[in-house]
Amino acid sequence: MQLTFHTLDVFTGVRFGGNPLAVVLEADDLSTEQMQVIAREFALSETVFVLKPQNSTHTAALRIFTPTREIPFAGHPTVGTAALLAHLRLRDVGGERDQLVIFEQGIGSVRVGVRLGSEGQAFAEFDAPKLPQEAGVLPPVERLAAGLGLIPNESGFENHRPLCFAAGNTFAFIPVISLKAIGRAFVNLEHWASGFEEQGIVGAYLYTRECVHTTSAFHARMFAPMSGVMEDPATGSAAICLSGAVHYFDKFPDGTHKRLIEQGYEMGRKSMIEITSIVAGGMLETVRIGGRSVAVSEGKITI
């Protein structure tokens, strides 16, 4: 059996930047075990398998795998797969094209708006299927810092402190005092488990207000070694949760708040994630994630 696959770079408009993604089409006949093996072979943060939807009015069902496990939802697979399927559907239509795609994922239905441009580029944006919520208590900052190769007083800035948030996937959010400190962080496996894995989280998301670009609101890094991802170039599902963490500390006024998150710079894969937070009555009402993607390759995989 041969299946068609495509790769894209997501949360960037430049090839070989952003977060790479593999998408395997017409994967209905694959078993879960085969999907996991293929995802391990691609060895990317996530590999998506596209299946026929249960609801015929939807575009597709998606199953998303890291190199070590299946996850119910992820941001860059949602953005990249939406861009790819919209392009395949409208590739014979010239000029700018808009498309709405609806995915069935483990977390539920996700509606994605896509604007296709020229030369394989696209912008896709979706409302988070779940709003971020606090999710558990983290160990003392000394254990967290040890797992990240930092010293305790480098964790935290202003009133921001470490906490857990979830929106389908659970992350530990670690505010870091400076761009220099976040650049020195690494996965210290000797102390990682006691700081993070015992909490049942996907990974540790570090963020600081000091940024490379003046247009960015936060500079971020994300480590998830137990999911087979030592560091992720761009993490859309964590960015959704970040909006909850930032609102928790900064208390956005009612209205629409747009922020740009830069990530992947330490890996040489510069990524930009757009977050829109809508607040009403002091509560986070909607979180919208968006970003560009660009096609890189396509081929056949033999099973």
Summary of the structure (lengths in Angstrom):
residues: 303
radius of gyration: 18.6
end to end distance: 5.3
largest distance: 56.6
contacts: 1094
relative contact order: 0.19
helix: 24%
strand: 41%
